[in-house]
Amino acid sequence: MNQKTQSLIFGVITILCWGSLATFGKLLIHLPPFYVLGACFLIGSLPAFARPKEMFPDLKILIWGAGGYFGYHFLLFYAFRFAPAIEANLINYLWPVIMVIITPMFFPEQKLRWYHIAGAALAVVGSVVLVFGKGGELKSEYLTGYLLALGAAFAWPIYSVGKKKMKPTTVWAIGGFCFVSGVLCFLTHMWLEPRVVIQPEDLWKLIVMGLGPFGLAFYCWDIALRMGDSRVIGALAYLTPVISTIGLVIFASELLVFNTVVAIVLIIGGASAGLLDFLPSKRLK
């Protein structure tokens, strides 16, 4: 199995984990968001304590990693304070498209081809249909929230592609990023949010969420980016809102309407176009 295929497998694991995030988020919606983030980041960091010497790389990489993790989630969750979640998430879902587009800025040899542009366009249209089919509507009074969500949409791909440019680290450095981000999230919780007492029925949800979307997903994302092409991994990430929607339909009693089906087809088409790099170059021409 070549590196490109291994990268795709790790990318799929990541997207499946992140696709479950909306379902768990809905199950834990009664808890303050930064409390949930702090707990999940710290749980996600636990596997890395088996290799403590590799957990905290040099300061520059640690700041970049923790800044990317915490900064993205801070911008996104603050966007939800100033704009409806549906519209904020629409803007946030632009991050895979942005990641595909900015990759040549960091890696000039990885040029954008027609199918990258076509896939990005299909994914954007699909995300718009998905969100507006649920009653979303962009309004000027929510401009602050939209700008924060756009900041989040840029923060994650800049972190991801920038990390790929830095001095290589072992995957256990991700645990250090999670640990520092978890501490920052708990400090934010203490500063901005009401205190909470965790209930036993919430504990297992936090553990699963921490080990999955905030643990395994981040480790696999780092491996996928290190081994593969960030244009391909970014295109694969178009599927995140699709998997999130399917999870909500199955586990949270959301309705599957016609607009949602159309959006899913468009987004899957966009992801498929973005994955054409796996075909031989002669066939693409």
DRENDO-1510 file (C-alpha; in Angstrom, 1 decimal, always signed):
<recs>
REC; n; res; u; v; w
REC; 1; MET; +0.0; +0.0; +0.0 .
REC; 2; ASN; +1.6; +3.3; -1.1 .
REC; 3; GLN; +1.7; +6.5; +1.0 .
REC; 4; LYS; -1.0; +8.2; -1.0 .
REC; 5; THR; -3.5; +5.4; -0.2 .
REC; 6; GLN; -2.5; +5.3; +3.4 .
REC; 7; SER; -3.0; +9.0; +3.6 .
REC; 8; LEU; -6.5; +8.6; +2.2 .
REC; 9; ILE; -7.3; +6.0; +4.8 .
REC; 10; PHE; -6.2; +8.2; +7.7 .
REC; 11; GLY; -8.1; +11.1; +6.1 .
REC; 12; VAL; -11.3; +9.0; +6.0 .
REC; 13; ILE; -11.0; +8.0; +9.6 .
REC; 14; THR; -10.6; +11.7; +10.5 .
REC; 15; ILE; -13.7; +12.7; +8.5 .
REC; 16; LEU; -15.8; +9.9; +10.0 .
REC; 17; CYS; -14.8; +11.1; +13.5 .
REC; 18; TRP; -15.5; +14.7; +12.7 .
REC; 19; GLY; -18.8; +13.7; +11.1 .
REC; 20; SER; -20.0; +12.5; +14.5 .
REC; 21; LEU; -19.2; +15.8; +16.2 .
REC; 22; ALA; -22.6; +17.4; +15.4 .
REC; 23; THR; -24.4; +14.4; +16.9 .
REC; 24; PHE; -22.4; +14.5; +20.2 .
REC; 25; GLY; -22.6; +18.3; +20.3 .
REC; 26; LYS; -26.4; +18.1; +20.2 .
REC; 27; LEU; -26.4; +15.5; +23.0 .
REC; 28; LEU; -24.2; +17.8; +25.1 .
REC; 29; ILE; -25.8; +21.1; +24.1 .
REC; 30; HIS; -26.9; +21.7; +27.7 .
REC; 31; LEU; -23.2; +22.1; +28.8 .
REC; 32; PRO; -21.2; +25.3; +28.2 .
REC; 33; PRO; -19.3; +24.9; +25.0 .
REC; 34; PHE; -15.8; +25.8; +26.3 .
REC; 35; TYR; -16.3; +23.4; +29.2 .
REC; 36; VAL; -17.0; +20.6; +26.6 .
REC; 37; LEU; -14.1; +21.7; +24.4 .
REC; 38; GLY; -11.7; +21.8; +27.4 .
REC; 39; ALA; -12.7; +18.4; +28.6 .
REC; 40; CYS; -12.5; +16.8; +25.1 .
REC; 41; PHE; -9.1; +18.3; +24.3 .
REC; 42; LEU; -7.6; +17.1; +27.6 .
REC; 43; ILE; -9.1; +13.6; +27.0 .
REC; 44; GLY; -7.8; +13.6; +23.5 .
REC; 45; SER; -4.3; +14.4; +24.8 .
REC; 46; LEU; -4.1; +11.4; +27.1 .
REC; 47; PRO; -2.7; +8.8; +24.7 .
REC; 48; ALA; +0.3; +11.1; +24.1 .
REC; 49; PHE; +1.4; +11.0; +27.7 .
REC; 50; ALA; +2.8; +7.5; +26.9 .
REC; 51; ARG; +5.5; +9.4; +25.0 .
REC; 52; PRO; +6.0; +12.6; +27.1 .
REC; 53; LYS; +9.3; +13.5; +25.5 .
REC; 54; GLU; +7.7; +13.7; +22.0 .
REC; 55; MET; +4.5; +15.4; +23.3 .
REC; 56; PHE; +6.0; +19.0; +23.5 .
REC; 57; PRO; +8.1; +19.9; +20.5 .
REC; 58; ASP; +10.0; +23.1; +20.2 .
REC; 59; LEU; +8.2; +26.3; +21.2 .
REC; 60; LYS; +7.5; +27.5; +17.7 .
REC; 61; ILE; +5.7; +24.3; +16.7 .
REC; 62; LEU; +3.8; +24.1; +20.0 .
REC; 63; ILE; +2.5; +27.7; +19.6 .
REC; 64; TRP; +1.5; +27.1; +16.0 .
REC; 65; GLY; -0.3; +23.8; +16.9 .
REC; 66; ALA; -2.1; +25.0; +20.0 .
REC; 67; GLY; -2.8; +28.3; +18.4 .
REC; 68; GLY; -4.4; +26.5; +15.4 .
REC; 69; TYR; -6.5; +24.2; +17.6 .
REC; 70; PHE; -7.6; +26.8; +20.1 .
REC; 71; GLY; -7.9; +29.7; +17.7 .
REC; 72; TYR; -10.1; +27.8; +15.3 .
REC; 73; HIS; -12.5; +26.6; +18.0 .
REC; 74; PHE; -12.5; +29.9; +19.8 .
REC; 75; LEU; -13.5; +31.8; +16.5 .
REC; 76; LEU; -16.1; +29.2; +15.6 .
REC; 77; PHE; -17.8; +29.1; +19.0 .
REC; 78; TYR; -17.7; +32.8; +19.4 .
REC; 79; ALA; -19.3; +33.1; +15.9 .
REC; 80; PHE; -22.2; +31.1; +17.3 .
REC; 81; ARG; -22.7; +33.9; +19.9 .
REC; 82; PHE; -23.1; +36.6; +17.2 .
REC; 83; ALA; -24.8; +34.7; +14.3 .
REC; 84; PRO; -27.3; +31.7; +14.0 .
REC; 85; ALA; -25.5; +28.4; +14.1 .
REC; 86; ILE; -26.8; +27.3; +10.7 .
REC; 87; GLU; -25.3; +30.3; +8.8 .
REC; 88; ALA; -22.1; +30.3; +10.8 .
REC; 89; ASN; -21.6; +26.7; +10.0 .
REC; 90; LEU; -22.2; +27.3; +6.3 .
REC; 91; ILE; -19.3; +29.8; +6.4 .
REC; 92; ASN; -17.2; +27.4; +8.5 .
REC; 93; TYR; -17.7; +24.6; +6.0 .
REC; 94; LEU; -15.7; +26.7; +3.5 .
REC; 95; TRP; -12.5; +25.6; +5.2 .
REC; 96; PRO; -11.9; +22.5; +3.1 .
REC; 97; VAL; -12.3; +24.6; -0.1 .
REC; 98; ILE; -9.9; +27.2; +1.3 .
REC; 99; MET; -7.4; +24.5; +2.1 .
REC; 100; VAL; -7.5; +23.2; -1.4 .
REC; 101; ILE; -7.1; +26.7; -2.8 .
REC; 102; ILE; -4.2; +27.9; -0.5 .
REC; 103; THR; -2.1; +24.7; -0.9 .
REC; 104; PRO; -0.2; +26.1; -4.0 .
REC; 105; MET; +0.7; +29.2; -1.9 .
REC; 106; PHE; +2.6; +26.9; +0.5 .
REC; 107; PHE; +3.6; +24.2; -2.0 .
REC; 108; PRO; +4.0; +25.8; -5.5 .
REC; 109; GLU; +4.6; +22.4; -7.1 .
REC; 110; GLN; +1.1; +21.3; -6.1 .
REC; 111; LYS; -0.8; +23.4; -8.7 .
REC; 112; LEU; -4.6; +23.6; -8.9 .
REC; 113; ARG; -6.2; +21.7; -11.8 .
REC; 114; TRP; -9.6; +22.0; -13.3 .
REC; 115; TYR; -11.1; +19.2; -11.2 .
REC; 116; HIS; -10.0; +20.9; -8.0 .
REC; 117; ILE; -11.9; +24.0; -9.0 .
REC; 118; ALA; -14.9; +22.1; -10.1 .
REC; 119; GLY; -15.0; +20.0; -6.9 .
REC; 120; ALA; -14.7; +23.1; -4.8 .
REC; 121; ALA; -17.6; +24.8; -6.7 .
REC; 122; LEU; -19.8; +21.7; -6.3 .
REC; 123; ALA; -19.0; +21.5; -2.6 .
REC; 124; VAL; -19.8; +25.1; -2.0 .
REC; 125; VAL; -23.1; +24.9; -3.9 .
REC; 126; GLY; -24.0; +21.7; -1.9 .
REC; 127; SER; -23.2; +23.3; +1.4 .
REC; 128; VAL; -25.4; +26.4; +0.5 .
REC; 129; VAL; -28.3; +24.1; -0.4 .
REC; 130; LEU; -27.8; +22.1; +2.8 .
REC; 131; VAL; -27.9; +25.1; +5.0 .
REC; 132; PHE; -30.5; +27.2; +3.2 .
REC; 133; GLY; -32.7; +24.1; +2.9 .
REC; 134; LYS; -32.9; +24.2; +6.7 .
REC; 135; GLY; -34.1; +27.8; +6.7 .
REC; 136; GLY; -30.8; +29.6; +6.9 .
REC; 137; GLU; -30.7; +33.3; +5.8 .
REC; 138; LEU; -27.7; +35.7; +5.8 .
REC; 139; LYS; -28.6; +39.0; +7.5 .
REC; 140; SER; -26.5; +42.1; +8.0 .
REC; 141; GLU; -27.0; +42.3; +11.7 .
REC; 142; TYR; -25.0; +39.1; +12.1 .
REC; 143; LEU; -22.0; +40.4; +10.3 .
REC; 144; THR; -19.7; +40.0; +13.4 .
REC; 145; GLY; -20.6; +36.4; +13.7 .
REC; 146; TYR; -20.1; +35.8; +9.9 .
REC; 147; LEU; -16.6; +37.4; +10.1 .
REC; 148; LEU; -15.7; +35.2; +13.1 .
REC; 149; ALA; -16.9; +32.1; +11.2 .
REC; 150; LEU; -14.9; +33.2; +8.2 .
REC; 151; GLY; -11.8; +33.6; +10.4 .
REC; 152; ALA; -12.3; +30.1; +11.6 .
REC; 153; ALA; -12.7; +28.9; +8.0 .
REC; 154; PHE; -9.2; +30.3; +7.3 .
REC; 155; ALA; -7.6; +29.4; +10.6 .
REC; 156; TRP; -7.9; +25.6; +10.3 .
REC; 157; PRO; -6.5; +25.2; +6.7 .
REC; 158; ILE; -3.7; +27.8; +7.5 .
REC; 159; TYR; -2.7; +25.7; +10.6 .
REC; 160; SER; -2.9; +22.4; +8.6 .
REC; 161; VAL; -0.9; +23.4; +5.6 .
REC; 162; GLY; +1.5; +25.5; +7.6 .
REC; 163; LYS; +2.2; +22.5; +10.0 .
REC; 164; LYS; +3.1; +20.4; +6.9 .
REC; 165; LYS; +5.7; +23.0; +6.1 .
REC; 166; MET; +7.3; +23.0; +9.5 .
REC; 167; LYS; +10.1; +20.7; +10.9 .
REC; 168; PRO; +8.6; +17.2; +11.1 .
REC; 169; THR; +7.4; +16.0; +14.5 .
REC; 170; THR; +6.1; +12.6; +15.7 .
REC; 171; VAL; +2.3; +12.3; +15.9 .
REC; 172; TRP; +2.5; +12.5; +19.7 .
REC; 173; ALA; +3.1; +16.2; +19.4 .
REC; 174; ILE; -0.6; +16.4; +18.6 .
REC; 175; GLY; -1.3; +15.4; +22.2 .
REC; 176; GLY; +0.7; +18.4; +23.3 .
REC; 177; PHE; -1.4; +20.7; +21.1 .
REC; 178; CYS; -4.5; +19.2; +22.6 .
REC; 179; PHE; -3.3; +19.5; +26.2 .
REC; 180; VAL; -2.4; +23.2; +25.8 .
REC; 181; SER; -5.7; +23.9; +23.9 .
REC; 182; GLY; -7.7; +22.1; +26.7 .
REC; 183; VAL; -6.1; +24.3; +29.4 .
REC; 184; LEU; -6.9; +27.5; +27.3 .
REC; 185; CYS; -10.5; +26.3; +26.8 .
REC; 186; PHE; -11.0; +25.7; +30.5 .
REC; 187; LEU; -9.5; +29.2; +31.3 .
REC; 188; THR; -12.0; +30.6; +28.7 .
REC; 189; HIS; -14.8; +28.7; +30.4 .
REC; 190; MET; -13.9; +30.1; +33.8 .
REC; 191; TRP; -13.8; +33.6; +32.3 .
REC; 192; LEU; -16.9; +33.6; +30.2 .
REC; 193; GLU; -19.2; +30.8; +31.1 .
REC; 194; PRO; -21.3; +29.7; +34.2 .
REC; 195; ARG; -19.9; +27.0; +36.4 .
REC; 196; VAL; -21.2; +23.5; +35.7 .
REC; 197; VAL; -21.4; +20.2; +37.6 .
REC; 198; ILE; -21.0; +17.2; +35.3 .
REC; 199; GLN; -23.7; +14.6; +35.4 .
REC; 200; PRO; -22.9; +10.8; +35.2 .
REC; 201; GLU; -24.9; +10.4; +32.0 .
REC; 202; ASP; -22.8; +13.1; +30.3 .
REC; 203; LEU; -19.4; +11.5; +31.3 .
REC; 204; TRP; -19.4; +8.7; +28.7 .
REC; 205; LYS; -20.4; +11.1; +26.0 .
REC; 206; LEU; -17.5; +13.4; +26.8 .
REC; 207; ILE; -15.1; +10.5; +26.9 .
REC; 208; VAL; -16.2; +9.1; +23.5 .
REC; 209; MET; -16.1; +12.6; +22.0 .
REC; 210; GLY; -12.7; +13.3; +23.5 .
REC; 211; LEU; -11.2; +10.0; +22.3 .
REC; 212; GLY; -12.9; +10.2; +18.8 .
REC; 213; PRO; -13.4; +13.7; +17.2 .
REC; 214; PHE; -10.9; +15.4; +19.6 .
REC; 215; GLY; -8.4; +12.5; +19.9 .
REC; 216; LEU; -8.1; +9.9; +17.1 .
REC; 217; ALA; -9.3; +12.4; +14.5 .
REC; 218; PHE; -6.5; +15.0; +15.2 .
REC; 219; TYR; -3.8; +12.3; +15.3 .
REC; 220; CYS; -5.0; +10.8; +12.0 .
REC; 221; TRP; -5.4; +14.3; +10.4 .
REC; 222; ASP; -1.7; +14.9; +11.2 .
REC; 223; ILE; -0.6; +11.6; +9.7 .
REC; 224; ALA; -2.8; +12.1; +6.6 .
REC; 225; LEU; -1.4; +15.5; +5.9 .
REC; 226; ARG; +2.2; +14.4; +6.5 .
REC; 227; MET; +1.9; +11.4; +4.1 .
REC; 228; GLY; -0.4; +12.9; +1.5 .
REC; 229; ASP; -1.4; +15.8; -0.7 .
REC; 230; SER; -3.3; +18.5; +1.2 .
REC; 231; ARG; -5.4; +19.2; -1.9 .
REC; 232; VAL; -6.7; +15.6; -1.8 .
REC; 233; ILE; -7.2; +15.6; +2.0 .
REC; 234; GLY; -9.0; +19.0; +1.8 .
REC; 235; ALA; -11.3; +17.6; -0.9 .
REC; 236; LEU; -12.1; +14.6; +1.2 .
REC; 237; ALA; -13.1; +17.0; +4.0 .
REC; 238; TYR; -16.0; +18.2; +1.9 .
REC; 239; LEU; -17.8; +15.1; +3.2 .
REC; 240; THR; -17.8; +16.3; +6.8 .
REC; 241; PRO; -21.2; +18.1; +6.6 .
REC; 242; VAL; -22.7; +15.1; +4.8 .
REC; 243; ILE; -21.6; +12.7; +7.5 .
REC; 244; SER; -22.7; +15.2; +10.2 .
REC; 245; THR; -26.2; +15.4; +8.6 .
REC; 246; ILE; -26.6; +11.6; +8.2 .
REC; 247; GLY; -25.5; +11.2; +11.9 .
REC; 248; LEU; -28.2; +13.7; +13.0 .
REC; 249; VAL; -30.8; +11.9; +10.9 .
REC; 250; ILE; -29.9; +8.5; +12.4 .
REC; 251; PHE; -29.2; +9.4; +16.0 .
REC; 252; ALA; -30.9; +12.8; +16.7 .
REC; 253; SER; -34.2; +12.4; +14.9 .
REC; 254; GLU; -33.5; +15.0; +12.2 .
REC; 255; LEU; -35.6; +14.9; +9.1 .
REC; 256; LEU; -34.1; +14.0; +5.7 .
REC; 257; VAL; -35.7; +16.4; +3.2 .
REC; 258; PHE; -35.3; +16.7; -0.6 .
REC; 259; ASN; -33.0; +19.7; -0.3 .
REC; 260; THR; -30.7; +17.7; +1.9 .
REC; 261; VAL; -30.5; +14.8; -0.5 .
REC; 262; VAL; -29.6; +17.2; -3.4 .
REC; 263; ALA; -27.0; +18.8; -1.2 .
REC; 264; ILE; -25.5; +15.5; -0.3 .
REC; 265; VAL; -25.2; +14.5; -4.0 .
REC; 266; LEU; -23.5; +17.8; -4.9 .
REC; 267; ILE; -21.0; +17.6; -2.0 .
REC; 268; ILE; -20.2; +14.0; -2.7 .
REC; 269; GLY; -19.7; +15.0; -6.4 .
REC; 270; GLY; -17.3; +17.7; -5.3 .
REC; 271; ALA; -15.3; +15.4; -3.1 .
REC; 272; SER; -15.1; +12.8; -5.9 .
REC; 273; ALA; -13.8; +15.5; -8.3 .
REC; 274; GLY; -11.2; +16.6; -5.8 .
REC; 275; LEU; -10.0; +13.0; -5.5 .
REC; 276; LEU; -9.2; +12.6; -9.2 .
REC; 277; ASP; -5.5; +12.9; -8.3 .
REC; 278; PHE; -5.6; +9.2; -7.6 .
REC; 279; LEU; -6.1; +8.6; -11.4 .
REC; 280; PRO; -3.1; +8.4; -13.6 .
REC; 281; SER; -2.2; +11.8; -15.1 .
REC; 282; LYS; -2.6; +10.6; -18.7 .
REC; 283; ARG; -6.2; +9.6; -18.1 .
REC; 284; LEU; -7.0; +13.0; -16.5 .
REC; 285; LYS; -5.6; +14.8; -19.6 .
</recs>
